[in-house]
Amino acid sequence: MEIRDYKNLLYIVILILGSSCVGGKYIYEFDTGKNLDFGNGKWIFNEVQSNSELKNNKRLYAESYEEFKKILGDSLIDLTSLRNISLVEPEIKFEPTQSELKRLYENSKCDFLINVRGKIISNSARSFYSNDQSLSYSTSNRSAIFIKIFDLKNRILISSSNGQAISTEGHSDLEKDGALNWTTRAEPMMVRATEGLIMKYNKYRTDK
């Protein structure tokens, strides 16, 4: 194999590895309700919302549902299953009013509602780049995730949390070594941030 072909092959391998890994930096915050009791009641898992493409919404839903399922087991019910046994609203808002919470409690006979929302903030950084550039600049891929959990019987918000993810592409005049680097797209970081945030709920739960 010629040196040129070898370099091209190496480049492709590194590119695949880089794009398949979910990197980035993650920050998690609880505005309220860090320590919850997941040992009682029935919990509704709402449809997941985000400003991303449909396929990413499906993945976000699947991953977040599975993570909460690990915590709640059979106590967690998705909307499709709930609608088979109860007359609930066609759409449950991310921030429902007290009257909407009351109606959902009466119609569903469930105790809690889990809402998850994702947000793609920016997706301007490339997946693969080199520091060997003539210009100095920095750009990034950013995403966020928000979780709100409501007590339906008492019609109150019992937990509000969020996760932030960032992967930065940067070029500096001081760094002209030609090193190969990669960034993670905002969509997989959004899913990873969701998994990490739900794992925090599992870590801090009071019913273990």
C-alpha positions in Angstrom: 0.0 0.0 0.0 1.3 3.4 -0.9 2.0 6.0 1.7 -0.8 8.3 0.3 -3.3 5.4 0.5 -2.2 4.6 4.0 -2.7 8.1 5.1 -6.1 8.3 3.5 -7.1 5.0 5.3 -5.8 6.3 8.6 -7.8 9.5 8.2 -11.0 7.6 7.5 -10.5 5.3 10.5 -9.9 8.3 12.8 -12.9 10.1 11.3 -15.1 7.1 12.0 -13.8 6.7 15.6 -14.2 10.4 16.2 -17.7 10.7 15.0 -18.8 7.5 16.8 -17.6 8.7 20.2 -19.8 11.0 22.3 -17.4 13.5 23.9 -18.0 17.0 25.1 -18.3 18.6 28.6 -21.4 18.3 30.7 -22.9 20.3 33.5 -25.9 19.3 35.6 -28.1 21.5 37.8 -31.1 21.0 40.0 -33.3 24.0 40.6 -35.5 22.0 42.9 -36.3 18.4 43.8 -32.8 16.8 43.8 -33.8 14.1 46.3 -37.0 12.3 45.3 -38.8 9.2 46.6 -39.4 7.0 43.6 -40.7 4.1 45.7 -44.4 4.9 45.6 -47.2 5.8 43.1 -47.7 5.6 39.4 -45.6 7.8 37.1 -46.6 9.0 33.7 -43.8 9.4 31.1 -44.9 12.2 28.7 -43.9 12.5 25.0 -40.5 14.0 24.6 -40.0 17.4 22.9 -37.0 19.0 21.2 -36.2 21.3 18.3 -34.2 18.5 16.6 -35.1 16.2 13.8 -37.7 13.5 14.3 -35.2 10.6 14.4 -33.3 12.4 17.2 -36.5 12.9 19.1 -37.3 9.2 18.8 -33.8 8.4 20.2 -34.2 11.0 23.0 -37.5 9.5 23.9 -36.2 5.9 23.9 -33.1 6.6 25.9 -34.8 8.8 28.5 -37.7 6.3 28.9 -35.3 3.4 29.5 -33.3 5.3 32.1 -36.4 6.2 34.1 -37.6 2.6 33.6 -34.5 1.5 35.4 -35.5 3.7 38.4 -39.3 3.1 38.4 -39.8 -0.3 36.8 -43.5 -1.2 36.4 -44.5 2.0 38.1 -43.6 3.9 35.0 -46.3 4.1 32.2 -46.0 5.7 28.8 -48.7 7.7 27.2 -49.6 5.1 24.6 -50.3 2.5 27.3 -52.1 5.0 29.4 -54.4 6.0 26.6 -55.4 2.4 26.2 -57.0 2.4 29.7 -57.8 6.1 30.4 -59.2 9.2 28.7 -56.4 11.7 28.8 -55.7 14.8 26.9 -54.3 14.5 23.3 -51.3 16.6 24.4 -49.8 17.1 27.8 -47.8 20.3 28.0 -44.3 20.6 29.3 -45.5 23.1 31.9 -49.1 22.3 32.5 -51.4 24.5 34.6 -52.9 23.4 37.9 -56.2 22.8 36.3 -54.6 20.6 33.7 -52.7 18.7 36.4 -55.9 18.2 38.3 -57.7 16.9 35.2 -54.8 14.5 34.3 -54.8 13.2 37.9 -58.6 12.5 37.8 -58.5 10.9 34.3 -55.4 8.9 34.6 -55.5 7.8 38.3 -51.7 8.3 38.3 -49.7 10.2 40.8 -46.8 11.9 39.0 -45.9 13.3 35.6 -42.4 13.3 34.1 -41.7 15.8 31.3 -38.4 15.8 29.3 -37.4 18.5 26.8 -34.3 18.7 24.6 -32.8 21.8 22.9 -30.2 22.1 20.2 -28.5 25.4 20.9 -25.8 25.4 18.2 -24.3 22.9 15.7 -21.6 25.0 14.0 -18.5 23.1 14.8 -17.2 20.4 12.4 -16.9 16.8 13.4 -13.3 16.6 12.5 -10.6 19.3 12.2 -6.9 20.2 12.5 -5.3 22.9 14.6 -3.1 23.7 11.6 -5.1 26.7 10.5 -4.1 30.3 9.6 -7.1 31.9 11.5 -7.8 32.1 15.2 -11.4 31.3 16.2 -13.6 29.2 18.3 -17.0 27.6 17.6 -19.0 25.0 19.3 -21.8 22.5 19.3 -24.2 23.0 22.3 -27.3 21.3 23.5 -29.4 21.2 26.6 -31.9 19.0 28.4 -34.6 20.0 30.8 -36.7 17.7 33.1 -39.7 18.7 35.1 -41.6 16.3 37.4 -45.1 17.1 38.8 -47.1 15.8 41.7 -50.5 15.4 40.1 -52.6 15.0 43.3 -51.2 18.2 44.9 -50.8 19.9 41.5 -47.3 21.1 42.2 -43.8 21.0 40.5 -41.6 18.7 42.7 -38.5 18.7 40.6 -36.8 20.9 38.0 -33.4 20.1 36.6 -31.3 20.7 33.5 -28.1 19.4 31.8 -25.8 21.4 29.5 -23.4 19.9 26.9 -20.7 21.6 24.8 -18.1 20.4 22.4 -15.7 23.2 21.1 -13.7 23.5 17.9 -10.9 26.0 18.4 -8.0 27.4 16.4 -5.2 29.5 17.8 -2.1 31.2 16.3 -0.3 29.6 19.2 -1.3 26.1 18.3 -0.1 25.4 14.8 1.0 21.8 15.4 -1.4 20.3 13.0 -2.9 18.0 15.6 -6.1 16.1 14.5 -9.2 16.7 16.7 -12.8 16.1 16.7 -16.0 17.5 18.1 -19.3 15.8 18.9 -22.5 16.9 17.2 -25.2 18.5 19.4 -27.7 15.7 18.9 -25.8 12.8 20.5 -24.7 15.2 23.3 -28.3 16.0 24.0 -29.1 12.3 24.4 -25.9 11.7 26.6 -26.8 14.7 28.7 -30.3 13.3 29.3 -28.9 9.9 30.3 -26.5 11.6 32.7 -29.2 13.8 34.3 -31.5 10.9 34.9 -28.7 8.9 36.4 -28.3 11.8 38.9 -32.0 11.2 39.9 -31.1 7.6 40.5 -28.1 8.5 42.5 -29.9 11.0 44.8 -33.2 9.1 45.2 -34.3 8.7 48.8 -36.0 5.3 48.6 -32.9 3.1 48.1 
